[in-house]
Amino acid sequence: MGMFDEVRCSAPIGELTNVLTQTKDITDDYWEGGTMSFYWIDPSGQIWGADYSGTYDFVFDGARYTTVKTKNRGKLYPMTLTRKIEIYNYTMQADGYVEGVICELRICEGKLINYKYK
């Protein structure tokens, strides 16, 4: 059991447009994919990764370490991957029933070229 990545697709794909979804299909880790990273697909279909390095520092106050936000901001970078990605969104109802929506995105050289709901 691995962790998930989060994807927000702002390209027009129907029900999951601009919905924060999960996937395990972007990275090829031995953990079955999923590194708790965030990815964004812009309205034109380009997929972007997020780099948050340098946005926090560790400070030791004599007893313990704490994190302190720096003035640096995260940066987006364009990705060039080619693969199918399944994104999903599950919602639990008050009675415990779980509803799920799954969409397969086809990405070619970093651009969304097609999608279909399962």
C-alpha positions in Angstrom: 0.0 0.0 0.0 1.6 3.2 -1.1 0.7 6.8 -0.7 -1.1 9.1 -3.2 -0.3 12.1 -5.2 -2.8 14.9 -5.7 -3.9 16.2 -9.1 -6.1 19.2 -9.9 -7.1 19.2 -13.6 -8.2 22.7 -14.8 -8.5 21.4 -18.4 -12.2 20.8 -19.3 -12.6 17.1 -18.5 -16.2 17.1 -17.2 -17.1 16.1 -13.7 -13.5 16.2 -12.3 -12.6 19.6 -13.7 -11.0 21.7 -10.9 -11.6 18.9 -8.3 -8.7 17.8 -6.1 -8.2 14.2 -7.0 -5.8 11.4 -6.1 -3.5 9.1 -8.2 -0.7 6.7 -7.9 0.2 6.7 -11.6 2.5 9.7 -12.1 5.7 8.4 -10.5 7.4 5.0 -10.9 8.4 4.4 -7.2 8.7 1.0 -5.8 5.9 2.1 -3.4 3.4 1.5 -6.3 3.7 5.2 -7.1 2.5 8.1 -4.9 5.0 10.4 -3.2 2.4 12.8 -1.6 3.3 15.4 -4.4 0.9 17.9 -6.0 0.4 18.2 -9.8 -1.7 20.6 -11.8 -3.0 20.3 -15.3 -3.6 23.8 -16.6 -6.6 24.8 -18.8 -4.5 24.2 -22.0 -3.7 20.6 -20.8 -0.1 21.1 -19.7 0.9 19.1 -16.6 3.0 20.8 -14.0 4.9 19.6 -10.9 5.4 21.6 -7.8 8.7 22.2 -6.0 8.5 23.5 -2.5 12.2 23.2 -1.6 13.5 26.2 0.4 10.1 27.3 1.6 10.7 26.3 5.2 13.8 26.2 7.5 14.3 24.1 10.6 15.2 26.1 13.7 16.6 24.6 16.9 15.5 26.6 20.0 17.7 24.8 22.5 15.1 22.1 23.2 13.5 21.1 20.0 13.4 21.8 16.2 10.5 23.7 14.7 9.8 24.8 11.2 9.8 28.4 10.1 8.3 29.6 6.8 10.9 31.4 4.6 10.1 34.2 2.1 10.6 31.7 -0.7 7.6 30.4 -2.6 7.0 27.1 -4.3 7.6 26.9 -8.0 5.8 25.0 -10.7 7.7 23.3 -13.5 6.4 21.8 -16.7 6.5 18.0 -17.0 7.2 16.0 -20.2 5.8 12.6 -19.2 3.9 10.3 -21.5 1.5 7.8 -19.9 -2.0 7.1 -18.8 -3.0 8.4 -15.4 -6.0 7.4 -13.5 -7.4 10.1 -11.2 -10.1 9.4 -8.7 -12.3 11.2 -6.2 -14.2 9.3 -3.5 -16.9 10.8 -1.2 -18.3 9.1 1.8 -22.0 9.7 2.5 -23.4 10.1 6.0 -24.7 6.5 5.9 -21.2 5.2 5.1 -21.9 4.6 1.4 -18.8 5.6 -0.7 -19.3 7.0 -4.1 -16.3 7.2 -6.5 -15.5 8.8 -9.8 -12.6 7.5 -11.8 -11.2 9.2 -15.0 -8.3 8.0 -17.1 -6.2 10.8 -18.5 -3.9 10.2 -21.5 -0.8 12.4 -21.4 1.7 12.7 -24.2 4.9 14.7 -23.8 3.3 16.6 -20.9 0.0 17.5 -22.6 -3.4 16.0 -22.0 -4.6 14.5 -25.3 -7.6 12.5 -24.2 -9.7 11.4 -21.2 -12.4 8.9 -20.4 -14.5 8.1 -17.4 -14.7 4.5 -16.1 
